[in-house]
Structures are given as C-alpha cells and as structure tokens.
C-alpha cells in the first residue's frame, strides 16, 4: 500500500509540472565523473547542474559539494518537490530557523531525504567533504533565514 501511495504522489507531482518536464527531457544526458566540474566561490558550497535548468519551471538535477567544515546556515527553498541523496561523506542536517548543533542528525552516504517547500533547515560537513545530489522541480531559490 505504501508503494502505491508513493507512486500516486510521484505521478500527481509530475502531472502538476506536466509540460515543463517534457521541455527538459527530450534529449539523453550523460555525465562521466571526469566531466563534472563544480563551480563556486572558495569557502562556499560548490555546484553543478546535471539536468534541466533550476531557474525555470521543470525538473532539474544538481550536485552540490561541501568542503570539510562547511556550515550551511538556516535557509529554505520554494521548490514544490525537492529530494536529496547523500552521495559521499556524512552530512549533518536539521530542520529549524536557528543553527543548533545538538539537533543535527548524521546522514551518511546513501541517505535519501526530502525537503518540504518553505521548510527552514541547516547543515554541516562536520567530518569531511560531502557531495549531495538534489532532484527537484524549479524554479528554485535559496532564501536565508535572518539570524535570531
């Protein structure tokens, strides 16, 4: 029954974005590991878009790399659907508007989680480099939660 409900949610979500997914899925996309070049300012999470366009309506896939010790302060995303897969390392993650180390949970490589739209959260690459793969429906954004 749980699988049936999950499939219904997936198909319902795809129906919501309908034609916008079709616009980005017409061609095959292949990225070999050596072809993936992360970009970003030193000391910030590094980013690469593998599929789609996060600034437009439709499905997109991003990879995000955090250097060891990188803290991501509370923020939220407007995406109607956003899932994350920890590809390598251990991400320490929590939901909330204030960075609180005591609330962080260790998500090792292989962990899959979703982020409901508009939910403030924060993270830390406490033990070493972390690489995430984000699959979401755009357009996306990153709204910082003001410090309290």
Rosetta blueprint (number, residue, H / E / L):
1 X L
2 X H
3 X H
4 X H
5 X H
6 X H
7 X H
8 X H
9 X H
10 X H
11 X H
12 X H
13 X H
14 X H
15 X H
16 X H
17 X H
18 X H
19 X H
20 X H
21 X H
22 X H
23 X H
24 X H
25 X L
26 X L
27 X L
28 X L
29 X L
30 X L
31 X L
32 X L
33 X H
34 X H
35 X H
36 X L
37 X L
38 X L
39 X E
40 X L
41 X L
42 X L
43 X L
44 X L
45 X L
46 X E
47 X E
48 X E
49 X E
50 X E
51 X E
52 X L
53 X L
54 X L
55 X L
56 X L
57 X L
58 X E
59 X E
60 X E
61 X E
62 X E
63 X E
64 X E
65 X E
66 X E
67 X L
68 X L
69 X L
70 X L
71 X E
72 X E
73 X E
74 X E
75 X E
76 X E
77 X L
78 X L
79 X L
80 X L
81 X L
82 X E
83 X E
84 X E
85 X E
86 X E
87 X E
88 X E
89 X L
90 X E
91 X E
92 X E
93 X E
94 X E
95 X E
96 X L
97 X L
98 X L
99 X L
100 X L
101 X H
102 X H
103 X H
104 X L
105 X E
106 X E
107 X E
108 X E
109 X L
110 X L
111 X L
112 X E
113 X E
114 X E
115 X L
116 X L
117 X L
118 X L
119 X L
120 X L
121 X E
122 X E
123 X E
124 X E
125 X L
126 X L
127 X L
128 X L
129 X L
130 X E
131 X E
132 X E
133 X E
134 X E
135 X E
136 X E
137 X E
138 X E
139 X L
140 X L
141 X L
142 X L
143 X E
144 X E
145 X L
146 X L
147 X L
148 X L
